[in-house]
Amino acid sequence: MPIPGYDEDDLDEMLEQRLEERNDDSFLTPRQRERYENGDSLLDILDEDDIHRLLD
């Protein structure tokens, strides 16, 4: 999900940090976790609502 004015790599790193800080295994579904572990970007995996929730 491209966000104008922001570097996607920076946003993805920020989401990864927030996900690690939460240490919440229930945040990602098993399928999303598998995609993430296989190298997919969190920006591609998560929908807009999930991204906002993770950043709050």
Distance bins in CASP14 RR format, pairs under 12 A and 6 or more apart:
PFRMAT RR
TARGET T0000
AUTHOR 0000-0000-0000
RMODE 2
METHOD distances of the structure
MODEL  1
1 8 0 0 0 0 1 0 0 0 0 0 0
1 11 0 0 0 0 1 0 0 0 0 0 0
1 12 0 0 0 0 0 1 0 0 0 0 0
1 15 0 0 0 0 0 1 0 0 0 0 0
1 41 0 0 0 0 1 0 0 0 0 0 0
1 42 0 0 0 0 1 0 0 0 0 0 0
1 43 1 0 1 0 0 0 0 0 0 0 0
1 44 1 0 0 1 0 0 0 0 0 0 0
1 45 0 0 0 0 1 0 0 0 0 0 0
1 46 1 0 0 1 0 0 0 0 0 0 0
1 47 1 0 0 1 0 0 0 0 0 0 0
1 48 1 0 0 1 0 0 0 0 0 0 0
1 49 0 0 0 0 0 1 0 0 0 0 0
1 50 0 0 0 0 0 1 0 0 0 0 0
1 51 1 0 0 1 0 0 0 0 0 0 0
1 52 0 0 0 0 0 1 0 0 0 0 0
2 8 1 0 0 1 0 0 0 0 0 0 0
2 11 0 0 0 0 1 0 0 0 0 0 0
2 12 0 0 0 0 0 1 0 0 0 0 0
2 41 0 0 0 0 0 1 0 0 0 0 0
2 43 0 0 0 0 1 0 0 0 0 0 0
2 44 0 0 0 0 0 1 0 0 0 0 0
2 48 0 0 0 0 0 1 0 0 0 0 0
3 9 0 0 0 0 0 1 0 0 0 0 0
3 10 0 0 0 0 0 1 0 0 0 0 0
3 11 1 0 0 1 0 0 0 0 0 0 0
3 12 0 0 0 0 0 1 0 0 0 0 0
3 14 0 0 0 0 0 1 0 0 0 0 0
3 15 0 0 0 0 0 1 0 0 0 0 0
3 43 0 0 0 0 1 0 0 0 0 0 0
3 48 0 0 0 0 1 0 0 0 0 0 0
3 51 0 0 0 0 1 0 0 0 0 0 0
3 52 0 0 0 0 0 1 0 0 0 0 0
3 55 0 0 0 0 0 1 0 0 0 0 0
4 11 0 0 0 0 0 1 0 0 0 0 0
5 11 0 0 0 0 1 0 0 0 0 0 0
6 12 0 0 0 0 0 1 0 0 0 0 0
6 13 0 0 0 0 0 1 0 0 0 0 0
6 14 0 0 0 0 1 0 0 0 0 0 0
6 15 0 0 0 0 0 1 0 0 0 0 0
6 43 0 0 0 0 1 0 0 0 0 0 0
6 51 0 0 0 0 0 1 0 0 0 0 0
6 55 0 0 0 0 0 1 0 0 0 0 0
7 13 0 0 0 0 1 0 0 0 0 0 0
7 14 0 0 0 0 0 1 0 0 0 0 0
7 43 0 0 0 0 0 1 0 0 0 0 0
8 14 0 0 0 0 0 1 0 0 0 0 0
8 15 0 0 0 0 0 1 0 0 0 0 0
8 41 1 0 0 1 0 0 0 0 0 0 0
8 42 0 0 0 0 0 1 0 0 0 0 0
8 43 1 0 1 0 0 0 0 0 0 0 0
8 44 0 0 0 0 1 0 0 0 0 0 0
8 51 0 0 0 0 0 1 0 0 0 0 0
9 15 0 0 0 0 0 1 0 0 0 0 0
9 16 0 0 0 0 0 1 0 0 0 0 0
9 41 0 0 0 0 1 0 0 0 0 0 0
9 42 0 0 0 0 0 1 0 0 0 0 0
9 43 0 0 0 0 1 0 0 0 0 0 0
10 16 0 0 0 0 0 1 0 0 0 0 0
10 17 0 0 0 0 0 1 0 0 0 0 0
10 41 0 0 0 0 0 1 0 0 0 0 0
10 43 0 0 0 0 0 1 0 0 0 0 0
11 17 0 0 0 0 0 1 0 0 0 0 0
11 18 0 0 0 0 0 1 0 0 0 0 0
11 41 0 0 0 0 1 0 0 0 0 0 0
11 42 0 0 0 0 1 0 0 0 0 0 0
11 43 1 0 0 1 0 0 0 0 0 0 0
11 44 0 0 0 0 0 1 0 0 0 0 0
11 46 0 0 0 0 0 1 0 0 0 0 0
11 51 0 0 0 0 1 0 0 0 0 0 0
11 54 0 0 0 0 0 1 0 0 0 0 0
11 55 0 0 0 0 1 0 0 0 0 0 0
12 18 0 0 0 0 0 1 0 0 0 0 0
12 19 0 0 0 0 0 1 0 0 0 0 0
12 36 0 0 0 0 0 1 0 0 0 0 0
12 39 0 0 0 0 0 1 0 0 0 0 0
12 40 0 0 0 0 1 0 0 0 0 0 0
12 41 1 0 1 0 0 0 0 0 0 0 0
12 42 1 0 1 0 0 0 0 0 0 0 0
12 43 1 0 1 0 0 0 0 0 0 0 0
12 44 0 0 0 0 1 0 0 0 0 0 0
12 45 0 0 0 0 1 0 0 0 0 0 0
12 46 0 0 0 0 0 1 0 0 0 0 0
12 51 0 0 0 0 0 1 0 0 0 0 0
12 54 0 0 0 0 0 1 0 0 0 0 0
13 19 0 0 0 0 0 1 0 0 0 0 0
13 20 0 0 0 0 0 1 0 0 0 0 0
13 41 0 0 0 0 0 1 0 0 0 0 0
13 42 0 0 0 0 1 0 0 0 0 0 0
13 43 0 0 0 0 0 1 0 0 0 0 0
14 20 0 0 0 0 0 1 0 0 0 0 0
14 21 0 0 0 0 0 1 0 0 0 0 0
14 41 0 0 0 0 0 1 0 0 0 0 0
14 42 0 0 0 0 1 0 0 0 0 0 0
14 43 0 0 0 0 0 1 0 0 0 0 0
14 51 0 0 0 0 1 0 0 0 0 0 0
14 54 0 0 0 0 1 0 0 0 0 0 0
14 55 1 0 0 1 0 0 0 0 0 0 0
15 21 0 0 0 0 0 1 0 0 0 0 0
15 22 0 0 0 0 0 1 0 0 0 0 0
15 27 0 0 0 0 0 1 0 0 0 0 0
15 28 0 0 0 0 0 1 0 0 0 0 0
15 36 0 0 0 0 1 0 0 0 0 0 0
15 40 0 0 0 0 0 1 0 0 0 0 0
15 41 0 0 0 0 1 0 0 0 0 0 0
15 42 1 0 1 0 0 0 0 0 0 0 0
15 43 1 0 0 1 0 0 0 0 0 0 0
15 44 0 0 0 0 0 1 0 0 0 0 0
15 45 0 0 0 0 1 0 0 0 0 0 0
15 46 1 0 0 1 0 0 0 0 0 0 0
15 50 0 0 0 0 1 0 0 0 0 0 0
15 51 1 0 0 1 0 0 0 0 0 0 0
15 52 0 0 0 0 0 1 0 0 0 0 0
15 53 0 0 0 0 0 1 0 0 0 0 0
15 54 1 0 1 0 0 0 0 0 0 0 0
15 55 1 0 0 1 0 0 0 0 0 0 0
16 22 0 0 0 0 0 1 0 0 0 0 0
16 27 0 0 0 0 0 1 0 0 0 0 0
16 28 0 0 0 0 0 1 0 0 0 0 0
16 36 0 0 0 0 1 0 0 0 0 0 0
16 37 0 0 0 0 0 1 0 0 0 0 0
16 39 0 0 0 0 0 1 0 0 0 0 0
16 40 0 0 0 0 0 1 0 0 0 0 0
16 41 0 0 0 0 1 0 0 0 0 0 0
16 42 1 0 0 1 0 0 0 0 0 0 0
16 43 0 0 0 0 0 1 0 0 0 0 0
16 45 0 0 0 0 0 1 0 0 0 0 0
16 46 0 0 0 0 0 1 0 0 0 0 0
16 54 0 0 0 0 1 0 0 0 0 0 0
16 55 0 0 0 0 0 1 0 0 0 0 0
17 23 0 0 0 0 0 1 0 0 0 0 0
17 42 0 0 0 0 0 1 0 0 0 0 0
17 54 0 0 0 0 1 0 0 0 0 0 0
17 55 0 0 0 0 0 1 0 0 0 0 0
18 24 0 0 0 0 0 1 0 0 0 0 0
18 27 0 0 0 0 1 0 0 0 0 0 0
18 42 0 0 0 0 1 0 0 0 0 0 0
18 46 0 0 0 0 0 1 0 0 0 0 0
18 50 0 0 0 0 0 1 0 0 0 0 0
18 51 0 0 0 0 1 0 0 0 0 0 0
18 52 0 0 0 0 0 1 0 0 0 0 0
18 53 0 0 0 0 1 0 0 0 0 0 0
18 54 1 0 1 0 0 0 0 0 0 0 0
18 55 1 0 0 1 0 0 0 0 0 0 0
18 56 0 0 0 0 1 0 0 0 0 0 0
19 25 0 0 0 0 0 1 0 0 0 0 0
19 26 0 0 0 0 0 1 0 0 0 0 0
19 27 1 0 0 1 0 0 0 0 0 0 0
19 28 1 0 0 1 0 0 0 0 0 0 0
19 32 0 0 0 0 0 1 0 0 0 0 0
19 33 0 0 0 0 0 1 0 0 0 0 0
19 36 0 0 0 0 1 0 0 0 0 0 0
19 42 1 0 0 1 0 0 0 0 0 0 0
19 45 0 0 0 0 0 1 0 0 0 0 0
19 46 0 0 0 0 1 0 0 0 0 0 0
19 50 0 0 0 0 0 1 0 0 0 0 0
19 51 0 0 0 0 0 1 0 0 0 0 0
19 53 0 0 0 0 0 1 0 0 0 0 0
19 54 1 0 0 1 0 0 0 0 0 0 0
19 55 0 0 0 0 0 1 0 0 0 0 0
20 27 0 0 0 0 0 1 0 0 0 0 0
20 28 0 0 0 0 0 1 0 0 0 0 0
20 36 0 0 0 0 0 1 0 0 0 0 0
20 42 0 0 0 0 0 1 0 0 0 0 0
20 54 0 0 0 0 0 1 0 0 0 0 0
21 27 0 0 0 0 0 1 0 0 0 0 0
21 54 0 0 0 0 1 0 0 0 0 0 0
21 55 0 0 0 0 0 1 0 0 0 0 0
22 28 0 0 0 0 0 1 0 0 0 0 0
22 50 0 0 0 0 0 1 0 0 0 0 0
22 53 0 0 0 0 0 1 0 0 0 0 0
22 54 1 0 0 1 0 0 0 0 0 0 0
22 55 0 0 0 0 0 1 0 0 0 0 0
22 56 0 0 0 0 0 1 0 0 0 0 0
24 33 0 0 0 0 0 1 0 0 0 0 0
24 50 0 0 0 0 0 1 0 0 0 0 0
24 53 0 0 0 0 0 1 0 0 0 0 0
24 54 0 0 0 0 1 0 0 0 0 0 0
25 32 0 0 0 0 0 1 0 0 0 0 0
25 33 1 0 0 1 0 0 0 0 0 0 0
25 36 0 0 0 0 0 1 0 0 0 0 0
26 32 0 0 0 0 0 1 0 0 0 0 0
26 33 0 0 0 0 0 1 0 0 0 0 0
27 33 0 0 0 0 1 0 0 0 0 0 0
27 36 0 0 0 0 0 1 0 0 0 0 0
27 42 0 0 0 0 0 1 0 0 0 0 0
27 45 0 0 0 0 0 1 0 0 0 0 0
27 46 0 0 0 0 1 0 0 0 0 0 0
27 50 1 0 0 1 0 0 0 0 0 0 0
27 51 0 0 0 0 0 1 0 0 0 0 0
27 53 0 0 0 0 1 0 0 0 0 0 0
27 54 1 0 0 1 0 0 0 0 0 0 0
28 34 0 0 0 0 1 0 0 0 0 0 0
28 35 0 0 0 0 1 0 0 0 0 0 0
28 36 1 0 0 1 0 0 0 0 0 0 0
28 37 0 0 0 0 1 0 0 0 0 0 0
28 40 0 0 0 0 0 1 0 0 0 0 0
28 42 0 0 0 0 1 0 0 0 0 0 0
28 45 1 0 0 1 0 0 0 0 0 0 0
28 46 0 0 0 0 1 0 0 0 0 0 0
28 47 0 0 0 0 0 1 0 0 0 0 0
28 50 0 0 0 0 1 0 0 0 0 0 0
28 53 0 0 0 0 0 1 0 0 0 0 0
28 54 0 0 0 0 1 0 0 0 0 0 0
29 35 0 0 0 0 1 0 0 0 0 0 0
29 36 0 0 0 0 0 1 0 0 0 0 0
29 45 0 0 0 0 1 0 0 0 0 0 0
29 46 0 0 0 0 0 1 0 0 0 0 0
29 47 0 0 0 0 0 1 0 0 0 0 0
29 50 0 0 0 0 0 1 0 0 0 0 0
30 36 0 0 0 0 0 1 0 0 0 0 0
30 37 0 0 0 0 0 1 0 0 0 0 0
31 37 0 0 0 0 0 1 0 0 0 0 0
31 38 0 0 0 0 0 1 0 0 0 0 0
31 40 0 0 0 0 0 1 0 0 0 0 0
31 45 0 0 0 0 1 0 0 0 0 0 0
32 38 0 0 0 0 0 1 0 0 0 0 0
32 39 0 0 0 0 0 1 0 0 0 0 0
32 40 0 0 0 0 1 0 0 0 0 0 0
32 41 0 0 0 0 0 1 0 0 0 0 0
32 42 0 0 0 0 1 0 0 0 0 0 0
32 44 0 0 0 0 0 1 0 0 0 0 0
32 45 1 0 1 0 0 0 0 0 0 0 0
32 46 1 0 0 1 0 0 0 0 0 0 0
32 47 0 0 0 0 0 1 0 0 0 0 0
32 50 0 0 0 0 1 0 0 0 0 0 0
32 54 0 0 0 0 0 1 0 0 0 0 0
33 39 0 0 0 0 0 1 0 0 0 0 0
33 40 0 0 0 0 0 1 0 0 0 0 0
33 42 0 0 0 0 0 1 0 0 0 0 0
33 45 0 0 0 0 1 0 0 0 0 0 0
33 46 0 0 0 0 0 1 0 0 0 0 0
34 40 0 0 0 0 1 0 0 0 0 0 0
34 45 0 0 0 0 1 0 0 0 0 0 0
35 41 0 0 0 0 1 0 0 0 0 0 0
35 42 0 0 0 0 1 0 0 0 0 0 0
35 43 0 0 0 0 0 1 0 0 0 0 0
35 44 1 0 0 1 0 0 0 0 0 0 0
35 45 1 0 1 0 0 0 0 0 0 0 0
35 46 0 0 0 0 0 1 0 0 0 0 0
36 42 1 0 0 1 0 0 0 0 0 0 0
36 43 0 0 0 0 0 1 0 0 0 0 0
36 44 0 0 0 0 1 0 0 0 0 0 0
36 45 1 0 1 0 0 0 0 0 0 0 0
36 46 0 0 0 0 1 0 0 0 0 0 0
37 45 0 0 0 0 0 1 0 0 0 0 0
38 44 0 0 0 0 0 1 0 0 0 0 0
38 45 0 0 0 0 0 1 0 0 0 0 0
39 45 0 0 0 0 1 0 0 0 0 0 0
40 46 0 0 0 0 0 1 0 0 0 0 0
41 51 0 0 0 0 0 1 0 0 0 0 0
42 50 0 0 0 0 1 0 0 0 0 0 0
42 51 1 0 0 1 0 0 0 0 0 0 0
42 54 0 0 0 0 1 0 0 0 0 0 0
42 55 0 0 0 0 0 1 0 0 0 0 0
43 50 0 0 0 0 0 1 0 0 0 0 0
43 51 1 0 0 1 0 0 0 0 0 0 0
43 54 0 0 0 0 0 1 0 0 0 0 0
43 55 0 0 0 0 0 1 0 0 0 0 0
44 50 0 0 0 0 0 1 0 0 0 0 0
44 51 0 0 0 0 0 1 0 0 0 0 0
45 51 0 0 0 0 1 0 0 0 0 0 0
45 54 0 0 0 0 0 1 0 0 0 0 0
46 52 0 0 0 0 1 0 0 0 0 0 0
46 53 0 0 0 0 1 0 0 0 0 0 0
46 54 1 0 0 1 0 0 0 0 0 0 0
46 55 0 0 0 0 0 1 0 0 0 0 0
47 53 0 0 0 0 1 0 0 0 0 0 0
47 54 0 0 0 0 0 1 0 0 0 0 0
48 54 0 0 0 0 0 1 0 0 0 0 0
48 55 0 0 0 0 0 1 0 0 0 0 0
49 55 0 0 0 0 0 1 0 0 0 0 0
49 56 0 0 0 0 0 1 0 0 0 0 0
50 56 0 0 0 0 0 1 0 0 0 0 0
END
